[in-house]
Amino acid sequence: MVLKSSRKINRKSVRNMLTWSHGKFASHIEQMAARQGVLVVRCNEAYTSKTCTNCGHVHHNLGGSKIYKCPQCGQRIARDLNGARNIMLRALQATAFTVINDSIVISDAISTEAL
């Protein structure tokens, strides 16, 4: 959560953004990133919260559980965190990158729609 005093946009703009579709929001992010010279890699979000980040097993019967419990390797992780990690891994698979001094340096995207 961002404190109101440290926001760079006003309340009306925030309310307006909450009404945007997923595609419109993604396009806006890409435009803002291009202005700053930042690379945005889109990736397919399907099954990211159902796939184990440890072993790759897809667990289809999660129900409403907030915790992902892998029946194959036993990993327990919050589903949102698991999904975020899988999205990051998919995006990294679609980019050429190197690691320098514990920092990831992205050279270029291999494709705009990862996996």
Order of alpha helices (4+ residues) and beta strands (2+ residues): alpha-alpha-beta-beta-beta-alpha-beta-beta-beta
